[in-house]
């Protein structure tokens, strides 16, 4: 399983969140993989299947979990840090 590397982005002072893409990839020799994303920190969500979301200013850790039809799972994480710039 592979997750996007850590992401840092600076936004203007009025911005509260920004759309971020954090795709993960997983392969399996025999079964179809399903990837779900969960986030903790300044942004939270659970069991999201899209790899793009509005991420709030602060630090969010996105955990991607891939699972196959036999119940095997694998996980990886991406840390996303959004900071505000100065005037």
PDB file of N, CA, C and O in Angstrom:
ATOM      1  N   UNK A   1       0.856  -1.173   0.000  1.00  0.00           N
ATOM      2  CA  UNK A   1       0.000   0.000   0.000  1.00  0.00           C
ATOM      3  C   UNK A   1       0.890   1.220   0.000  1.00  0.00           C
ATOM      4  O   UNK A   1       1.943   1.239   0.638  1.00  0.00           O
ATOM      5  N   UNK A   2       0.459   2.237  -0.720  1.00  0.00           N
ATOM      6  CA  UNK A   2       1.226   3.469  -0.839  1.00  0.00           C
ATOM      7  C   UNK A   2       0.319   4.671  -0.604  1.00  0.00           C
ATOM      8  O   UNK A   2      -0.757   4.769  -1.195  1.00  0.00           O
ATOM      9  N   UNK A   3       0.757   5.584   0.262  1.00  0.00           N
ATOM     10  CA  UNK A   3       0.052   6.853   0.482  1.00  0.00           C
ATOM     11  C   UNK A   3       0.890   7.995  -0.069  1.00  0.00           C
ATOM     12  O   UNK A   3       2.115   7.905  -0.151  1.00  0.00           O
ATOM     13  N   UNK A   4       0.209   9.066  -0.442  1.00  0.00           N
ATOM     14  CA  UNK A   4       0.876  10.299  -0.821  1.00  0.00           C
ATOM     15  C   UNK A   4       1.773  10.733   0.332  1.00  0.00           C
ATOM     16  O   UNK A   4       1.431  10.529   1.497  1.00  0.00           O
ATOM     17  N   UNK A   5       2.918  11.331   0.013  1.00  0.00           N
ATOM     18  CA  UNK A   5       3.790  11.854   1.067  1.00  0.00           C
ATOM     19  C   UNK A   5       3.112  12.983   1.828  1.00  0.00           C
ATOM     20  O   UNK A   5       2.064  13.480   1.415  1.00  0.00           O
ATOM     21  N   UNK A   6       3.712  13.380   2.934  1.00  0.00           N
ATOM     22  CA  UNK A   6       3.151  14.463   3.740  1.00  0.00           C
ATOM     23  C   UNK A   6       2.994  15.723   2.895  1.00  0.00           C
ATOM     24  O   UNK A   6       3.789  15.988   1.993  1.00  0.00           O
ATOM     25  N   UNK A   7       1.948  16.497   3.207  1.00  0.00           N
ATOM     26  CA  UNK A   7       1.585  17.674   2.423  1.00  0.00           C
ATOM     27  C   UNK A   7       1.601  18.905   3.327  1.00  0.00           C
ATOM     28  O   UNK A   7       1.032  18.881   4.418  1.00  0.00           O
ATOM     29  N   UNK A   8       2.242  19.968   2.884  1.00  0.00           N
ATOM     30  CA  UNK A   8       2.221  21.261   3.579  1.00  0.00           C
ATOM     31  C   UNK A   8       1.789  22.313   2.578  1.00  0.00           C
ATOM     32  O   UNK A   8       2.266  22.346   1.444  1.00  0.00           O
ATOM     33  N   UNK A   9       0.875  23.177   3.017  1.00  0.00           N
ATOM     34  CA  UNK A   9       0.386  24.225   2.136  1.00  0.00           C
ATOM     35  C   UNK A   9       0.111  25.472   2.955  1.00  0.00           C
ATOM     36  O   UNK A   9      -0.421  25.389   4.062  1.00  0.00           O
ATOM     37  N   UNK A  10       0.476  26.639   2.408  1.00  0.00           N
ATOM     38  CA  UNK A  10       0.197  27.914   3.052  1.00  0.00           C
ATOM     39  C   UNK A  10      -0.915  28.601   2.271  1.00  0.00           C
ATOM     40  O   UNK A  10      -0.882  28.659   1.041  1.00  0.00           O
ATOM     41  N   UNK A  11      -1.899  29.119   2.998  1.00  0.00           N
ATOM     42  CA  UNK A  11      -3.045  29.791   2.385  1.00  0.00           C
ATOM     43  C   UNK A  11      -3.141  31.208   2.944  1.00  0.00           C
ATOM     44  O   UNK A  11      -2.474  31.533   3.926  1.00  0.00           O
ATOM     45  N   UNK A  12      -3.979  32.066   2.314  1.00  0.00           N
ATOM     46  CA  UNK A  12      -4.110  33.431   2.817  1.00  0.00           C
ATOM     47  C   UNK A  12      -4.854  33.444   4.154  1.00  0.00           C
ATOM     48  O   UNK A  12      -5.495  32.464   4.534  1.00  0.00           O
ATOM     49  N   UNK A  13      -4.757  34.547   4.842  1.00  0.00           N
ATOM     50  CA  UNK A  13      -5.281  34.644   6.219  1.00  0.00           C
ATOM     51  C   UNK A  13      -6.781  34.431   6.340  1.00  0.00           C
ATOM     52  O   UNK A  13      -7.257  33.981   7.382  1.00  0.00           O
ATOM     53  N   UNK A  14      -7.534  34.746   5.290  1.00  0.00           N
ATOM     54  CA  UNK A  14      -8.988  34.611   5.361  1.00  0.00           C
ATOM     55  C   UNK A  14      -9.465  33.190   5.091  1.00  0.00           C
ATOM     56  O   UNK A  14     -10.630  32.876   5.335  1.00  0.00           O
ATOM     57  N   UNK A  15      -8.602  32.341   4.600  1.00  0.00           N
ATOM     58  CA  UNK A  15      -8.990  30.982   4.224  1.00  0.00           C
ATOM     59  C   UNK A  15      -9.087  30.096   5.458  1.00  0.00           C
ATOM     60  O   UNK A  15      -8.183  30.086   6.292  1.00  0.00           O
ATOM     61  N   UNK A  16     -10.167  29.363   5.572  1.00  0.00           N
ATOM     62  CA  UNK A  16     -10.384  28.443   6.695  1.00  0.00           C
ATOM     63  C   UNK A  16     -10.108  26.994   6.321  1.00  0.00           C
ATOM     64  O   UNK A  16      -9.804  26.174   7.188  1.00  0.00           O
ATOM     65  N   UNK A  17     -10.214  26.672   5.015  1.00  0.00           N
ATOM     66  CA  UNK A  17      -9.949  25.312   4.552  1.00  0.00           C
ATOM     67  C   UNK A  17      -9.580  25.356   3.077  1.00  0.00           C
ATOM     68  O   UNK A  17      -9.816  26.352   2.392  1.00  0.00           O
ATOM     69  N   UNK A  18      -9.003  24.271   2.603  1.00  0.00           N
ATOM     70  CA  UNK A  18      -8.585  24.184   1.211  1.00  0.00           C
ATOM     71  C   UNK A  18      -8.785  22.751   0.726  1.00  0.00           C
ATOM     72  O   UNK A  18      -8.616  21.801   1.491  1.00  0.00           O
ATOM     73  N   UNK A  19      -9.146  22.601  -0.546  1.00  0.00           N
ATOM     74  CA  UNK A  19      -9.309  21.263  -1.131  1.00  0.00           C
ATOM     75  C   UNK A  19      -7.924  20.634  -1.297  1.00  0.00           C
ATOM     76  O   UNK A  19      -7.019  21.243  -1.869  1.00  0.00           O
ATOM     77  N   UNK A  20      -7.772  19.420  -0.795  1.00  0.00           N
ATOM     78  CA  UNK A  20      -6.500  18.712  -0.888  1.00  0.00           C
ATOM     79  C   UNK A  20      -6.766  17.305  -1.417  1.00  0.00           C
ATOM     80  O   UNK A  20      -7.724  16.645  -1.013  1.00  0.00           O
ATOM     81  N   UNK A  21      -5.905  16.860  -2.326  1.00  0.00           N
ATOM     82  CA  UNK A  21      -5.990  15.508  -2.858  1.00  0.00           C
ATOM     83  C   UNK A  21      -4.910  14.669  -2.190  1.00  0.00           C
ATOM     84  O   UNK A  21      -3.744  15.065  -2.178  1.00  0.00           O
ATOM     85  N   UNK A  22      -5.274  13.518  -1.634  1.00  0.00           N
ATOM     86  CA  UNK A  22      -4.341  12.664  -0.898  1.00  0.00           C
ATOM     87  C   UNK A  22      -4.534  11.201  -1.298  1.00  0.00           C
ATOM     88  O   UNK A  22      -4.863  10.370  -0.451  1.00  0.00           O
ATOM     89  N   UNK A  23      -4.332  10.876  -2.581  1.00  0.00           N
ATOM     90  CA  UNK A  23      -4.633   9.522  -3.041  1.00  0.00           C
ATOM     91  C   UNK A  23      -3.726   8.449  -2.452  1.00  0.00           C
ATOM     92  O   UNK A  23      -2.555   8.691  -2.163  1.00  0.00           O
ATOM     93  N   UNK A  24      -4.287   7.274  -2.284  1.00  0.00           N
ATOM     94  CA  UNK A  24      -3.538   6.090  -1.868  1.00  0.00           C
ATOM     95  C   UNK A  24      -3.728   5.022  -2.939  1.00  0.00           C
ATOM     96  O   UNK A  24      -4.721   5.019  -3.667  1.00  0.00           O
ATOM     97  N   UNK A  25      -2.768   4.127  -3.018  1.00  0.00           N
ATOM     98  CA  UNK A  25      -2.852   3.031  -3.976  1.00  0.00           C
ATOM     99  C   UNK A  25      -2.626   1.713  -3.251  1.00  0.00           C
ATOM    100  O   UNK A  25      -1.813   1.623  -2.331  1.00  0.00           O
ATOM    101  N   UNK A  26      -3.355   0.702  -3.680  1.00  0.00           N
ATOM    102  CA  UNK A  26      -3.170  -0.633  -3.112  1.00  0.00           C
ATOM    103  C   UNK A  26      -3.404  -1.663  -4.203  1.00  0.00           C
ATOM    104  O   UNK A  26      -4.241  -1.475  -5.086  1.00  0.00           O
ATOM    105  N   UNK A  27      -2.668  -2.733  -4.129  1.00  0.00           N
ATOM    106  CA  UNK A  27      -2.856  -3.831  -5.080  1.00  0.00           C
ATOM    107  C   UNK A  27      -3.043  -5.127  -4.311  1.00  0.00           C
ATOM    108  O   UNK A  27      -2.608  -5.266  -3.168  1.00  0.00           O
ATOM    109  N   UNK A  28      -3.691  -6.053  -4.958  1.00  0.00           N
ATOM    110  CA  UNK A  28      -3.943  -7.355  -4.363  1.00  0.00           C
ATOM    111  C   UNK A  28      -3.959  -8.369  -5.502  1.00  0.00           C
ATOM    112  O   UNK A  28      -4.562  -8.110  -6.544  1.00  0.00           O
ATOM    113  N   UNK A  29      -3.322  -9.496  -5.329  1.00  0.00           N
ATOM    114  CA  UNK A  29      -3.216 -10.488  -6.398  1.00  0.00           C
ATOM    115  C   UNK A  29      -4.538 -11.146  -6.761  1.00  0.00           C
ATOM    116  O   UNK A  29      -4.733 -11.556  -7.906  1.00  0.00           O
ATOM    117  N   UNK A  30      -5.438 -11.249  -5.807  1.00  0.00           N
ATOM    118  CA  UNK A  30      -6.637 -12.066  -6.047  1.00  0.00           C
ATOM    119  C   UNK A  30      -7.963 -11.336  -5.923  1.00  0.00           C
ATOM    120  O   UNK A  30      -8.954 -11.773  -6.508  1.00  0.00           O
ATOM    121  N   UNK A  31      -8.010 -10.254  -5.190  1.00  0.00           N
ATOM    122  CA  UNK A  31      -9.295  -9.668  -4.843  1.00  0.00           C
ATOM    123  C   UNK A  31      -9.351  -8.178  -5.135  1.00  0.00           C
ATOM    124  O   UNK A  31      -8.322  -7.507  -5.217  1.00  0.00           O
ATOM    125  N   UNK A  32     -10.533  -7.685  -5.286  1.00  0.00           N
ATOM    126  CA  UNK A  32     -10.749  -6.256  -5.485  1.00  0.00           C
ATOM    127  C   UNK A  32     -10.483  -5.530  -4.170  1.00  0.00           C
ATOM    128  O   UNK A  32     -10.951  -5.945  -3.110  1.00  0.00           O
ATOM    129  N   UNK A  33      -9.727  -4.446  -4.258  1.00  0.00           N
ATOM    130  CA  UNK A  33      -9.414  -3.655  -3.073  1.00  0.00           C
ATOM    131  C   UNK A  33     -10.378  -2.472  -2.962  1.00  0.00           C
ATOM    132  O   UNK A  33     -10.749  -1.858  -3.962  1.00  0.00           O
ATOM    133  N   UNK A  34     -10.771  -2.171  -1.735  1.00  0.00           N
ATOM    134  CA  UNK A  34     -11.565  -0.984  -1.432  1.00  0.00           C
ATOM    135  C   UNK A  34     -10.715  -0.141  -0.501  1.00  0.00           C
ATOM    136  O   UNK A  34     -10.174  -0.650   0.480  1.00  0.00           O
ATOM    137  N   UNK A  35     -10.593   1.148  -0.801  1.00  0.00           N
ATOM    138  CA  UNK A  35      -9.817   2.048   0.055  1.00  0.00           C
ATOM    139  C   UNK A  35     -10.767   3.042   0.705  1.00  0.00           C
ATOM    140  O   UNK A  35     -11.542   3.716   0.027  1.00  0.00           O
ATOM    141  N   UNK A  36     -10.695   3.123   2.031  1.00  0.00           N
ATOM    142  CA  UNK A  36     -11.470   4.103   2.797  1.00  0.00           C
ATOM    143  C   UNK A  36     -10.500   5.019   3.526  1.00  0.00           C
ATOM    144  O   UNK A  36      -9.420   4.601   3.944  1.00  0.00           O
ATOM    145  N   UNK A  37     -10.907   6.277   3.669  1.00  0.00           N
ATOM    146  CA  UNK A  37     -10.076   7.288   4.308  1.00  0.00           C
ATOM    147  C   UNK A  37     -10.743   7.774   5.584  1.00  0.00           C
ATOM    148  O   UNK A  37     -11.948   8.020   5.617  1.00  0.00           O
ATOM    149  N   UNK A  38      -9.933   7.909   6.644  1.00  0.00           N
ATOM    150  CA  UNK A  38     -10.383   8.461   7.917  1.00  0.00           C
ATOM    151  C   UNK A  38      -9.411   9.566   8.304  1.00  0.00           C
ATOM    152  O   UNK A  38      -8.209   9.453   8.061  1.00  0.00           O
ATOM    153  N   UNK A  39      -9.928  10.638   8.908  1.00  0.00           N
ATOM    154  CA  UNK A  39      -9.065  11.756   9.273  1.00  0.00           C
ATOM    155  C   UNK A  39      -9.258  12.140  10.728  1.00  0.00           C
ATOM    156  O   UNK A  39     -10.364  12.080  11.264  1.00  0.00           O
ATOM    157  N   UNK A  40      -8.146  12.539  11.362  1.00  0.00           N
ATOM    158  CA  UNK A  40      -8.157  13.063  12.724  1.00  0.00           C
ATOM    159  C   UNK A  40      -7.336  14.342  12.747  1.00  0.00           C
ATOM    160  O   UNK A  40      -6.481  14.557  11.887  1.00  0.00           O
ATOM    161  N   UNK A  41      -7.596  15.175  13.720  1.00  0.00           N
ATOM    162  CA  UNK A  41      -6.854  16.438  13.853  1.00  0.00           C
ATOM    163  C   UNK A  41      -7.764  17.614  13.580  1.00  0.00           C
ATOM    164  O   UNK A  41      -8.904  17.641  14.043  1.00  0.00           O
ATOM    165  N   UNK A  42      -7.266  18.599  12.822  1.00  0.00           N
ATOM    166  CA  UNK A  42      -8.056  19.814  12.569  1.00  0.00           C
ATOM    167  C   UNK A  42      -9.255  19.549  11.664  1.00  0.00           C
ATOM    168  O   UNK A  42     -10.205  20.331  11.645  1.00  0.00           O
ATOM    169  N   UNK A  43      -9.211  18.450  10.915  1.00  0.00           N
ATOM    170  CA  UNK A  43     -10.340  18.001  10.097  1.00  0.00           C
ATOM    171  C   UNK A  43     -10.606  16.546  10.456  1.00  0.00           C
ATOM    172  O   UNK A  43      -9.675  15.752  10.594  1.00  0.00           O
ATOM    173  N   UNK A  44     -11.874  16.202  10.605  1.00  0.00           N
ATOM    174  CA  UNK A  44     -12.196  14.807  10.895  1.00  0.00           C
ATOM    175  C   UNK A  44     -13.244  14.297   9.917  1.00  0.00           C
ATOM    176  O   UNK A  44     -14.172  15.015   9.546  1.00  0.00           O
ATOM    177  N   UNK A  45     -13.079  13.056   9.510  1.00  0.00           N
ATOM    178  CA  UNK A  45     -14.103  12.340   8.751  1.00  0.00           C
ATOM    179  C   UNK A  45     -13.807  10.861   8.870  1.00  0.00           C
ATOM    180  O   UNK A  45     -12.696  10.458   9.213  1.00  0.00           O
ATOM    181  N   UNK A  46     -14.830  10.048   8.577  1.00  0.00           N
ATOM    182  CA  UNK A  46     -14.686   8.603   8.691  1.00  0.00           C
ATOM    183  C   UNK A  46     -15.295   7.918   7.482  1.00  0.00           C
ATOM    184  O   UNK A  46     -16.313   8.355   6.945  1.00  0.00           O
ATOM    185  N   UNK A  47     -14.661   6.850   7.070  1.00  0.00           N
ATOM    186  CA  UNK A  47     -15.161   5.975   6.005  1.00  0.00           C
ATOM    187  C   UNK A  47     -15.484   6.719   4.719  1.00  0.00           C
ATOM    188  O   UNK A  47     -16.485   6.437   4.061  1.00  0.00           O
ATOM    189  N   UNK A  48     -14.646   7.651   4.374  1.00  0.00           N
ATOM    190  CA  UNK A  48     -14.811   8.392   3.118  1.00  0.00           C
ATOM    191  C   UNK A  48     -14.099   7.619   2.014  1.00  0.00           C
ATOM    192  O   UNK A  48     -12.992   7.124   2.224  1.00  0.00           O
ATOM    193  N   UNK A  49     -14.718   7.509   0.842  1.00  0.00           N
ATOM    194  CA  UNK A  49     -14.085   6.781  -0.261  1.00  0.00           C
ATOM    195  C   UNK A  49     -13.414   7.701  -1.278  1.00  0.00           C
ATOM    196  O   UNK A  49     -12.709   7.220  -2.165  1.00  0.00           O
ATOM    197  N   UNK A  50     -13.618   9.005  -1.169  1.00  0.00           N
ATOM    198  CA  UNK A  50     -12.961   9.967  -2.057  1.00  0.00           C
ATOM    199  C   UNK A  50     -11.629  10.383  -1.455  1.00  0.00           C
ATOM    200  O   UNK A  50     -11.516  10.538  -0.240  1.00  0.00           O
ATOM    201  N   UNK A  51     -10.617  10.563  -2.302  1.00  0.00           N
ATOM    202  CA  UNK A  51      -9.297  10.963  -1.814  1.00  0.00           C
ATOM    203  C   UNK A  51      -9.082  12.468  -1.940  1.00  0.00           C
ATOM    204  O   UNK A  51      -7.948  12.930  -2.068  1.00  0.00           O
ATOM    205  N   UNK A  52     -10.159  13.220  -1.903  1.00  0.00           N
ATOM    206  CA  UNK A  52     -10.063  14.677  -1.917  1.00  0.00           C
ATOM    207  C   UNK A  52     -11.084  15.212  -0.915  1.00  0.00           C
ATOM    208  O   UNK A  52     -12.211  14.723  -0.828  1.00  0.00           O
ATOM    209  N   UNK A  53     -10.661  16.224  -0.164  1.00  0.00           N
ATOM    210  CA  UNK A  53     -11.569  16.775   0.845  1.00  0.00           C
ATOM    211  C   UNK A  53     -11.130  18.187   1.194  1.00  0.00           C
ATOM    212  O   UNK A  53      -9.990  18.573   0.936  1.00  0.00           O
ATOM    213  N   UNK A  54     -12.035  18.952   1.778  1.00  0.00           N
ATOM    214  CA  UNK A  54     -11.705  20.266   2.319  1.00  0.00           C
ATOM    215  C   UNK A  54     -11.003  20.041   3.652  1.00  0.00           C
ATOM    216  O   UNK A  54     -11.589  19.492   4.586  1.00  0.00           O
ATOM    217  N   UNK A  55      -9.756  20.465   3.734  1.00  0.00           N
ATOM    218  CA  UNK A  55      -8.950  20.284   4.938  1.00  0.00           C
ATOM    219  C   UNK A  55      -8.809  21.634   5.626  1.00  0.00           C
ATOM    220  O   UNK A  55      -8.421  22.620   5.000  1.00  0.00           O
ATOM    221  N   UNK A  56      -9.125  21.673   6.922  1.00  0.00           N
ATOM    222  CA  UNK A  56      -9.069  22.910   7.698  1.00  0.00           C
ATOM    223  C   UNK A  56      -7.632  23.312   8.007  1.00  0.00           C
ATOM    224  O   UNK A  56      -6.721  22.484   7.968  1.00  0.00           O
ATOM    225  N   UNK A  57      -7.438  24.605   8.317  1.00  0.00           N
ATOM    226  CA  UNK A  57      -6.143  25.091   8.764  1.00  0.00           C
ATOM    227  C   UNK A  57      -5.753  24.316  10.019  1.00  0.00           C
ATOM    228  O   UNK A  57      -6.581  24.104  10.905  1.00  0.00           O
ATOM    229  N   UNK A  58      -4.516  23.902  10.092  1.00  0.00           N
ATOM    230  CA  UNK A  58      -4.003  23.082  11.181  1.00  0.00           C
ATOM    231  C   UNK A  58      -3.406  21.812  10.604  1.00  0.00           C
ATOM    232  O   UNK A  58      -3.080  21.752   9.419  1.00  0.00           O
ATOM    233  N   UNK A  59      -3.264  20.802  11.440  1.00  0.00           N
ATOM    234  CA  UNK A  59      -2.695  19.535  11.002  1.00  0.00           C
ATOM    235  C   UNK A  59      -3.745  18.435  11.063  1.00  0.00           C
ATOM    236  O   UNK A  59      -4.425  18.256  12.073  1.00  0.00           O
ATOM    237  N   UNK A  60      -3.862  17.712   9.973  1.00  0.00           N
ATOM    238  CA  UNK A  60      -4.794  16.594   9.849  1.00  0.00           C
ATOM    239  C   UNK A  60      -3.998  15.368   9.426  1.00  0.00           C
ATOM    240  O   UNK A  60      -3.152  15.450   8.535  1.00  0.00           O
ATOM    241  N   UNK A  61      -4.263  14.241  10.058  1.00  0.00           N
ATOM    242  CA  UNK A  61      -3.654  12.981   9.648  1.00  0.00           C
ATOM    243  C   UNK A  61      -4.734  12.140   8.991  1.00  0.00           C
ATOM    244  O   UNK A  61      -5.756  11.827   9.601  1.00  0.00           O
ATOM    245  N   UNK A  62      -4.490  11.776   7.729  1.00  0.00           N
ATOM    246  CA  UNK A  62      -5.425  10.939   6.983  1.00  0.00           C
ATOM    247  C   UNK A  62      -4.861   9.516   6.958  1.00  0.00           C
ATOM    248  O   UNK A  62      -3.731   9.286   6.529  1.00  0.00           O
ATOM    249  N   UNK A  63      -5.675   8.571   7.426  1.00  0.00           N
ATOM    250  CA  UNK A  63      -5.307   7.153   7.383  1.00  0.00           C
ATOM    251  C   UNK A  63      -6.116   6.488   6.286  1.00  0.00           C
ATOM    252  O   UNK A  63      -7.346   6.545   6.283  1.00  0.00           O
ATOM    253  N   UNK A  64      -5.417   5.858   5.356  1.00  0.00           N
ATOM    254  CA  UNK A  64      -6.072   5.111   4.284  1.00  0.00           C
ATOM    255  C   UNK A  64      -6.005   3.628   4.657  1.00  0.00           C
ATOM    256  O   UNK A  64      -4.952   3.117   5.039  1.00  0.00           O
ATOM    257  N   UNK A  65      -7.139   2.959   4.540  1.00  0.00           N
ATOM    258  CA  UNK A  65      -7.199   1.526   4.827  1.00  0.00           C
ATOM    259  C   UNK A  65      -7.729   0.808   3.599  1.00  0.00           C
ATOM    260  O   UNK A  65      -8.837   1.078   3.136  1.00  0.00           O
ATOM    261  N   UNK A  66      -6.933  -0.103   3.081  1.00  0.00           N
ATOM    262  CA  UNK A  66      -7.353  -0.926   1.951  1.00  0.00           C
ATOM    263  C   UNK A  66      -7.787  -2.274   2.488  1.00  0.00           C
ATOM    264  O   UNK A  66      -7.148  -2.837   3.377  1.00  0.00           O
ATOM    265  N   UNK A  67      -8.871  -2.784   1.944  1.00  0.00           N
ATOM    266  CA  UNK A  67      -9.330  -4.114   2.358  1.00  0.00           C
ATOM    267  C   UNK A  67      -9.781  -4.896   1.135  1.00  0.00           C
ATOM    268  O   UNK A  67     -10.232  -4.327   0.141  1.00  0.00           O
ATOM    269  N   UNK A  68      -9.651  -6.207   1.230  1.00  0.00           N
ATOM    270  CA  UNK A  68     -10.093  -7.050   0.126  1.00  0.00           C
ATOM    271  C   UNK A  68     -11.255  -7.927   0.576  1.00  0.00           C
ATOM    272  O   UNK A  68     -11.679  -7.867   1.730  1.00  0.00           O
ATOM    273  N   UNK A  69     -11.755  -8.725  -0.324  1.00  0.00           N
ATOM    274  CA  UNK A  69     -12.953  -9.521  -0.031  1.00  0.00           C
ATOM    275  C   UNK A  69     -12.700 -10.638   0.975  1.00  0.00           C
ATOM    276  O   UNK A  69     -13.655 -11.233   1.476  1.00  0.00           O
ATOM    277  N   UNK A  70     -11.437 -10.938   1.285  1.00  0.00           N
ATOM    278  CA  UNK A  70     -11.147 -11.963   2.290  1.00  0.00           C
ATOM    279  C   UNK A  70     -10.950 -11.362   3.672  1.00  0.00           C
ATOM    280  O   UNK A  70     -10.736 -12.094   4.639  1.00  0.00           O
ATOM    281  N   UNK A  71     -11.020 -10.024   3.781  1.00  0.00           N
ATOM    282  CA  UNK A  71     -10.870  -9.363   5.069  1.00  0.00           C
ATOM    283  C   UNK A  71      -9.453  -8.901   5.371  1.00  0.00           C
ATOM    284  O   UNK A  71      -9.212  -8.329   6.434  1.00  0.00           O
ATOM    285  N   UNK A  72      -8.517  -9.131   4.471  1.00  0.00           N
ATOM    286  CA  UNK A  72      -7.155  -8.643   4.677  1.00  0.00           C
ATOM    287  C   UNK A  72      -7.142  -7.129   4.527  1.00  0.00           C
ATOM    288  O   UNK A  72      -7.812  -6.577   3.655  1.00  0.00           O
ATOM    289  N   UNK A  73      -6.364  -6.452   5.395  1.00  0.00           N
ATOM    290  CA  UNK A  73      -6.286  -4.997   5.356  1.00  0.00           C
ATOM    291  C   UNK A  73      -4.836  -4.530   5.391  1.00  0.00           C
ATOM    292  O   UNK A  73      -3.939  -5.249   5.830  1.00  0.00           O
ATOM    293  N   UNK A  74      -4.638  -3.320   4.922  1.00  0.00           N
ATOM    294  CA  UNK A  74      -3.348  -2.649   4.988  1.00  0.00           C
ATOM    295  C   UNK A  74      -3.635  -1.166   5.147  1.00  0.00           C
ATOM    296  O   UNK A  74      -4.627  -0.664   4.620  1.00  0.00           O
ATOM    297  N   UNK A  75      -2.767  -0.456   5.876  1.00  0.00           N
ATOM    298  CA  UNK A  75      -2.986   0.971   6.097  1.00  0.00           C
ATOM    299  C   UNK A  75      -1.718   1.772   5.822  1.00  0.00           C
ATOM    300  O   UNK A  75      -0.606   1.246   5.854  1.00  0.00           O
ATOM    301  N   UNK A  76      -1.917   3.051   5.552  1.00  0.00           N
ATOM    302  CA  UNK A  76      -0.826   4.017   5.467  1.00  0.00           C
ATOM    303  C   UNK A  76      -1.403   5.378   5.843  1.00  0.00           C
ATOM    304  O   UNK A  76      -2.619   5.565   5.861  1.00  0.00           O
ATOM    305  N   UNK A  77      -0.513   6.331   6.145  1.00  0.00           N
ATOM    306  CA  UNK A  77      -0.969   7.647   6.591  1.00  0.00           C
ATOM    307  C   UNK A  77      -0.277   8.771   5.831  1.00  0.00           C
ATOM    308  O   UNK A  77       0.855   8.642   5.366  1.00  0.00           O
ATOM    309  N   UNK A  78      -1.011   9.886   5.724  1.00  0.00           N
ATOM    310  CA  UNK A  78      -0.483  11.134   5.180  1.00  0.00           C
ATOM    311  C   UNK A  78      -0.803  12.242   6.177  1.00  0.00           C
ATOM    312  O   UNK A  78      -1.946  12.383   6.612  1.00  0.00           O
ATOM    313  N   UNK A  79       0.206  13.023   6.535  1.00  0.00           N
ATOM    314  CA  UNK A  79       0.000  14.180   7.402  1.00  0.00           C
ATOM    315  C   UNK A  79      -0.152  15.415   6.514  1.00  0.00           C
ATOM    316  O   UNK A  79       0.680  15.669   5.643  1.00  0.00           O
ATOM    317  N   UNK A  80      -1.218  16.176   6.742  1.00  0.00           N
ATOM    318  CA  UNK A  80      -1.497  17.373   5.951  1.00  0.00           C
ATOM    319  C   UNK A  80      -1.489  18.575   6.890  1.00  0.00           C
ATOM    320  O   UNK A  80      -2.271  18.639   7.838  1.00  0.00           O
ATOM    321  N   UNK A  81      -0.595  19.525   6.616  1.00  0.00           N
ATOM    322  CA  UNK A  81      -0.499  20.724   7.443  1.00  0.00           C
ATOM    323  C   UNK A  81      -0.846  21.942   6.587  1.00  0.00           C
ATOM    324  O   UNK A  81      -0.192  22.222   5.582  1.00  0.00           O
ATOM    325  N   UNK A  82      -1.889  22.657   7.010  1.00  0.00           N
ATOM    326  CA  UNK A  82      -2.319  23.882   6.336  1.00  0.00           C
ATOM    327  C   UNK A  82      -2.055  25.041   7.279  1.00  0.00           C
ATOM    328  O   UNK A  82      -2.561  25.061   8.401  1.00  0.00           O
ATOM    329  N   UNK A  83      -1.266  26.006   6.827  1.00  0.00           N
ATOM    330  CA  UNK A  83      -0.963  27.178   7.646  1.00  0.00           C
ATOM    331  C   UNK A  83      -1.417  28.435   6.921  1.00  0.00           C
ATOM    332  O   UNK A  83      -1.558  28.444   5.698  1.00  0.00           O
ATOM    333  N   UNK A  84      -1.645  29.501   7.690  1.00  0.00           N
ATOM    334  CA  UNK A  84      -2.017  30.770   7.082  1.00  0.00           C
ATOM    335  C   UNK A  84      -0.785  31.640   6.929  1.00  0.00           C
ATOM    336  O   UNK A  84       0.117  31.622   7.767  1.00  0.00           O
ATOM    337  N   UNK A  85      -0.760  32.402   5.843  1.00  0.00           N
ATOM    338  CA  UNK A  85       0.349  33.302   5.581  1.00  0.00           C
ATOM    339  C   UNK A  85       0.176  34.604   6.342  1.00  0.00           C
ATOM    340  O   UNK A  85      -0.805  34.798   7.059  1.00  0.00           O
ATOM    341  N   UNK A  86       1.133  35.478   6.176  1.00  0.00           N
ATOM    342  CA  UNK A  86       1.087  36.792   6.815  1.00  0.00           C
ATOM    343  C   UNK A  86       0.596  37.821   5.822  1.00  0.00           C
ATOM    344  O   UNK A  86       0.720  37.637   4.611  1.00  0.00           O
ATOM    345  N   UNK A  87       0.036  38.906   6.335  1.00  0.00           N
ATOM    346  CA  UNK A  87      -0.419  40.000   5.457  1.00  0.00           C
ATOM    347  C   UNK A  87       0.754  40.629   4.766  1.00  0.00           C
ATOM    348  O   UNK A  87       0.582  41.566   3.986  1.00  0.00           O
TER     349      UNK A  87
END
